[in-house]
Amino acid sequence: MNDKTIVTHDGNFHADDVFSIAALKCIFTDFNLIRTRDLNVIAKADIALDVGGEYDPNTGRFDHHQRGGAGEREDGIPYSSFGLIWKEYGLAICQGDQEVADSVDSGLVSVIDAIDCGFTKGVATGISLSHTISMFNPTWQEEGDFDSAFNEAVSFASRILARFIATANGGLNAKAIVAKAIEDAQDPRVIVLEKYTPWKRTVHTLSDVALYVVYPSQTGQWRIQTVPVELGSFEDRKSLPKPWAGLNGKELQDVTGIDDAMFCHNGLFIAGTESFSSVMKMASLAISND
């Protein structure tokens, strides 16, 4: 038996209403979804989103189309229905972890809100997740069922939302691990990770002197990677030695004097060895290279 009735508008759908339903599926295991603009049906709903002309979380109303909208974030991005739903339920969806909820809001929810509300400042151009969701709608050349298409889009959005939450959670856990590695580093220029962990953002935040990060590969071998001058940059704080560029196996072993050296990328940003002791020798050679 369905515990709640949730209503959103029928017809053409967008990312905000699709992701709103995907989010509510994380809270309510079973509910009766109605897509309509019938005001009588909307009035009887337990939750109404993106329709109804009212925002009041106490009564389950999450629309943003009314005059004056439904508020905005500190950075000026207005709330769409997804943002309003996330504001109410995001913390619970993220198991009470405010940092994860905030990360998902920043990386996913606020972007969808911005696009839905026409707030394009700072939003990248080109195809977006919001556009992708819109493409689930039947085109004018198709005699598709909007409700079936909506359900398909919600299934897709649910998967995306789950991955955003997992990624945000992983990123925050990685932050603590990398911060500890920076603190424990024998040489602050070489950060050693016992397991590969996303490191770039934390290293840039906490260390101005780190040049290389060392970590094991999934196959058990070891890698040394350069620290870029800034996030997203292809310029490194200190590249690996130029004579290593593009060498593999014996050629690299002869140049480095490391008998289990495996490869060095032609771009001089990553290299590998069979053992930890050897990759640390690589780091030492790279640091001393002028």
N, C-alpha and C positions, 0 to 999 in steps of 0.2 A: 504494500500500500504506500502510495506517495505521501510523504509528510508535508511537503510544501508545494505551492504553485508559484512558479516564477514566470514572469511575462516580459517579453521584449517585443519590438515591432516586427511585423511580417515584411515580406517582399525583399528588396535588395538589402544586403547586410554588409557590414564593415568590420574592421579589426576590433573596434572597441566593444561592440556587442558580442562578437564571437569569443573574444578573450575573456569577457566578463562571465559568460556561461562556463568557459573552460575553468576559470578560477573558482566559480561556485561549485563545480563538480568536485573540487578538492575539499570542500566544506560539507556539502550535503551529498550523501551517498546515493540518494534517490529523490527525485522531485519531478513534478509534472510541469513540463515546459510548454508554454503557449506563446505563439508568435501572432500578435494581433495589434490593431490600433483601436479596438473597441473599448471605449472609456469605461463601460460597465464591467467588462472583464478585468481591465487594468485596476479598477478600484477594489476588486475582490482579491487581488493577488497578494500573496505574502511578500513577494519581492517584485518590484517593477524596475527595469533598467532600460535606459536609452529611450524611454517613452513615458508619457504621463505628465511631463512638465513640472516635476517637483523633485527636490533633493532633500530628503530627511531620512538619515540612516536609522533613526529610532522607529520609523514606520516602514522601513524597507523600500524607500523610494530613492532611486539613483539615476535621475535624469539630469541632463545639463543643457537642454535646449531652451529652457525658459529664459525670459528676459533677465539679464544680469548673470546668466550662467550659474555655475555651482562652485565658484571660487577658483583660485590658481595657486601654484606653488610659489616659493620664494623667488625662484628664477623667472617667474612670469608665465610659465607654461600652464594653460588652463586645464582643468580636469574634464575628461570625457567620462563616459560611464565606466570604462575600465579603471581609470584612476580612482573613481569614487568607490568602486567595489574593492580595489586593492587597499585603499585607505582604511576601509572598514575590516577587511578580512585578510589582508596580506600577511600580517604578523602571525596569525593562526596558521595560515597555509605554510609558512616557513618555520613551523614548530617553535614559535616564540622567539626566534632569532632576529632581532631588530636589524642587525648589520646585513644579514642576507636579504631581508625584506626591502631594505633601503637600496641595496645593490640591484635587485630586480626592478625596483621602481625606476632607478636611474637609467638602467640599460635597456629596459623593455617597455615598462608601463608608460613612463613619461613621453617616450618617443611616439608611441601610438596615440597618446592623448594629443600631443602637439600636432601630428598630422591630421587627426580627426577634427581638431578645432581650427585648422588653418594657421597654426602658429609655426611658421617654417624657419624661424631664426635658429641657426645652429643645426638644423636637420639636413643630413646629407641628401643630395639629389640622386636621381636614378631610381631603379626599382627598389622598393622597400618591403618590409614584412607586411605592412598595411596593404600595399598594392597586391602582394601575393594572396592575401586573404580575399581581397575583392575579386580576384580572378576565379574564385570558387563559384561565384554567382553565374548562373546560366547567361550566355550572351544573347543578344537580340535574334541570333540565328538558331538558337536552340529552344526546344520546348521542354526545358528542364523544370524540375520541382524545386522551388526555392527552399522549402523546408528540409528536403533531403540534402540539398547542397549545403545548407547551413549546418546540419549535423556533421557532414563530412568535414567542413571547415573547423568545427569545434574539436573534432578528433585530432586534426592536425595541430590546432592551437594548443591543445592539452599537452601534446608531446613537446612542443616548443617551450611551453611554460615550465614543464618538468625539467627540461634540460637547462633553462635559464636558472632555475633554482639550484640545481645540482652544480652548475658552473660557479654560481655565486658562493655557494657553500664551500666548494673546493678551493676557490680563490682566497677566501678568508682563512681557511685552515692552512693553506700554503703560506700565507703571510706570516703566521706564527712560526712555522718551520724555518722559513728563510731568514726571518729576523734572528732566530736562535743561531743559525749557521753563521750569520754575519758577526754576531756577538762572540762566537766560539772560534772564529778564524784565527789560525796561528799567524798568518800573513793577511792583513785586511785587504790586500790586492787580489787574493785568491779565495773565493768562497766555495767551500766544499759541501755538497749535498749528498746525504747517504742514499737518497732515492730521488729520481727526477721529480721536481716540484716546480710549478710555474713561479718564476723568480724575478722577472724583469721589473715589474712595478715596485715590488718591495725593495729590491736592490737600489733602484733609482731614488726611492723615498728615503732610505736609511743610510746609504753609503755613497759618498762622493769620490772614494778612492778605489773601489773595486774595479778591477780590470777584466778578470776572468771568473767564470763559474764552472766548476768541475762537478760532474755527476755520472752515475752509471747509466748505461743504455738498457733497454729492455732485454737485450741478449746477454747482459752481464759484462760487456766491455765498458770502457770508460771514454767520456767525452770532455773536451774543454771548449768552452764557448766564450766569445768576447762579449763584453758589456757595451751596448750601443750608447752613444753620447746622449741620446734622449729616446723616449719610447717611440717606436715606429720608425726610427732613423736607421739608415743603412751604413752610417758612419760610426766607427767604433772608438771607444776611449783609447784603446791600443790594439791594433790588429796583430794577428800572429805574424811571425817573420816571413818576409817576402819570398825567400828561397824555398819555403815549404809549399808554396801555392800549387795546387793541383796534383801534388805527388801522392803516390800510393805505394804500399808495401815496401819492397827493398829500396826503392828510390828514396822514399822518405826516411827509412831507417839509416841509410848511408849519410844523408844530410844532417839528421838530428843526432845520430849516435845512439838512438833508442831502438833496441833490437825487436820490440814488438809494436812499433809505430805502425798504424794501419792506413791512415789517410789524412789529408788536409784539403779542405775545400778551396777551390780556386779563388773564392772571395775572401779567404783568410779570416773567416769568422768562426769556424768550427773545425776541430780535428779529433782524432780518436786513437786510442791504444788498447791493447789487450788487458793491461793491468792498471791498478790504481797508482802504484809507485811510478810507473812510466808516464802516466798522464800528469803527475805532479812534476816530473822532470821536464815535461813539455812546458808547463806553466813557468817553471824557473827559467828555462831558456827564453821563453817569450818575454818575460819581465826584463831580463838583462839585455835583450836585443835592442839596439838603437835604430 
